Amino acid sequence: MFKFIKQYAETINNANIYPMISLFIFLIFFVVLLVLVKKMGKERVSELSRIPFEKDELTNSTL
């Protein structure tokens, strides 16, 4: 299977640019995510950390 994909990819012109584009998108995503997390306030982090322990939500046991 991999051999077929490799042979097919070699026939595409400029196939070496696609890995670079995917790496660039990957890095941009995680840099943006890191910036958002760093800018998040302590109150918001505390609020998000308490979500799993809140008992006000409906559970699946009522089904």
C-alpha positions as CSV (number, residue, x, y, z in Angstrom):
1,M,0.0,0.0,0.0
2,F,2.7,2.4,1.0
3,K,4.7,1.6,-2.2
4,F,1.7,2.5,-4.3
5,I,1.2,5.8,-2.5
6,K,5.0,6.6,-2.8
7,Q,5.0,5.8,-6.5
8,Y,1.9,8.0,-7.0
9,A,3.3,10.9,-5.0
10,E,6.5,10.8,-7.1
11,T,4.5,11.5,-10.3
12,I,3.0,14.7,-8.8
13,N,4.9,17.8,-9.7
14,N,6.1,19.8,-6.6
15,A,5.1,17.0,-4.3
16,N,7.8,18.0,-1.8
17,I,5.9,21.2,-1.0
18,Y,2.9,19.4,0.6
19,P,4.9,18.1,3.7
20,M,6.2,21.6,4.2
21,I,2.7,23.1,4.1
22,S,1.3,20.5,6.5
23,L,4.2,21.2,8.9
24,F,3.6,24.9,8.7
25,I,-0.1,24.5,9.5
26,F,0.7,22.1,12.4
27,L,3.1,24.6,13.9
28,I,0.8,27.6,13.4
29,F,-2.0,25.7,15.1
30,F,0.0,24.9,18.2
31,V,1.6,28.4,18.4
32,V,-1.8,30.0,18.4
33,L,-3.0,27.5,21.0
34,L,0.0,28.2,23.2
35,V,-0.7,32.0,22.9
36,L,-4.3,31.6,23.8
37,V,-3.5,29.4,26.9
38,K,-0.8,31.9,28.0
39,K,-3.2,34.8,27.7
40,M,-6.0,33.0,29.6
41,G,-6.7,34.5,33.0
42,K,-6.3,32.6,36.3
43,E,-10.0,33.0,37.0
44,R,-10.9,31.3,33.7
45,V,-8.4,28.4,34.3
46,S,-9.9,27.9,37.8
47,E,-13.5,27.9,36.3
48,L,-12.5,25.4,33.7
49,S,-10.8,23.1,36.2
50,R,-14.0,22.9,38.3
51,I,-16.2,21.8,35.4
52,P,-15.8,18.0,35.9
53,F,-16.7,18.3,39.6
54,E,-19.9,20.3,39.3
55,K,-23.1,18.3,40.2
56,D,-25.6,20.7,38.7
57,E,-25.5,19.0,35.3
58,L,-27.9,16.3,34.3
59,T,-26.3,12.8,34.2
60,N,-27.0,9.9,31.9
61,S,-28.5,7.9,34.8
62,T,-31.9,9.6,34.2
63,L,-32.3,8.0,30.8
